[in-house]
Amino acid sequence: METKVNSGAIFRNDKKTKETQPDYRGRVNVEGKELEISLWLKESKAGLKYFSAAFSEPYNKVTSEAQPVGTESKINDLPF
């Protein structure tokens, strides 16, 4: 799915099997950069519901890992 600049789409995580996994996942485009977003539905001590969010580089099939925002792939650092 192509995402327009400064927009995105978020979907319920139907594959969630652990409490630590996000409740919602999606992709956003921020100023031309594609990012993955993960959201957890939380509740404050006062009983207010809110989303906790995390952004990461899109999943890279070559290295089989998502890279945290601001880091680059280490594929060139492999010893072979």
Secondary structure as a PSIPRED ss2 file (coil, helix, strand):
# PSIPRED VFORMAT (PSIPRED V4.0)

   1 M C   1.000  0.000  0.000
   2 E C   1.000  0.000  0.000
   3 T C   1.000  0.000  0.000
   4 K C   1.000  0.000  0.000
   5 V C   1.000  0.000  0.000
   6 N C   1.000  0.000  0.000
   7 S E   0.000  0.000  1.000
   8 G E   0.000  0.000  1.000
   9 A E   0.000  0.000  1.000
  10 I E   0.000  0.000  1.000
  11 F E   0.000  0.000  1.000
  12 R E   0.000  0.000  1.000
  13 N C   1.000  0.000  0.000
  14 D C   1.000  0.000  0.000
  15 K C   1.000  0.000  0.000
  16 K C   1.000  0.000  0.000
  17 T C   1.000  0.000  0.000
  18 K C   1.000  0.000  0.000
  19 E C   1.000  0.000  0.000
  20 T C   1.000  0.000  0.000
  21 Q C   1.000  0.000  0.000
  22 P C   1.000  0.000  0.000
  23 D C   1.000  0.000  0.000
  24 Y E   0.000  0.000  1.000
  25 R E   0.000  0.000  1.000
  26 G E   0.000  0.000  1.000
  27 R E   0.000  0.000  1.000
  28 V E   0.000  0.000  1.000
  29 N E   0.000  0.000  1.000
  30 V E   0.000  0.000  1.000
  31 E C   1.000  0.000  0.000
  32 G C   1.000  0.000  0.000
  33 K E   0.000  0.000  1.000
  34 E E   0.000  0.000  1.000
  35 L E   0.000  0.000  1.000
  36 E E   0.000  0.000  1.000
  37 I E   0.000  0.000  1.000
  38 S E   0.000  0.000  1.000
  39 L E   0.000  0.000  1.000
  40 W E   0.000  0.000  1.000
  41 L E   0.000  0.000  1.000
  42 K E   0.000  0.000  1.000
  43 E E   0.000  0.000  1.000
  44 S C   1.000  0.000  0.000
  45 K C   1.000  0.000  0.000
  46 A C   1.000  0.000  0.000
  47 G C   1.000  0.000  0.000
  48 L C   1.000  0.000  0.000
  49 K E   0.000  0.000  1.000
  50 Y E   0.000  0.000  1.000
  51 F E   0.000  0.000  1.000
  52 S E   0.000  0.000  1.000
  53 A E   0.000  0.000  1.000
  54 A E   0.000  0.000  1.000
  55 F E   0.000  0.000  1.000
  56 S E   0.000  0.000  1.000
  57 E C   1.000  0.000  0.000
  58 P C   1.000  0.000  0.000
  59 Y C   1.000  0.000  0.000
  60 N E   0.000  0.000  1.000
  61 K C   1.000  0.000  0.000
  62 V C   1.000  0.000  0.000
  63 T C   1.000  0.000  0.000
  64 S C   1.000  0.000  0.000
  65 E E   0.000  0.000  1.000
  66 A C   1.000  0.000  0.000
  67 Q C   1.000  0.000  0.000
  68 P E   0.000  0.000  1.000
  69 V C   1.000  0.000  0.000
  70 G C   1.000  0.000  0.000
  71 T C   1.000  0.000  0.000
  72 E C   1.000  0.000  0.000
  73 S C   1.000  0.000  0.000
  74 K C   1.000  0.000  0.000
  75 I H   0.000  1.000  0.000
  76 N H   0.000  1.000  0.000
  77 D H   0.000  1.000  0.000
  78 L C   1.000  0.000  0.000
  79 P C   1.000  0.000  0.000
  80 F C   1.000  0.000  0.000
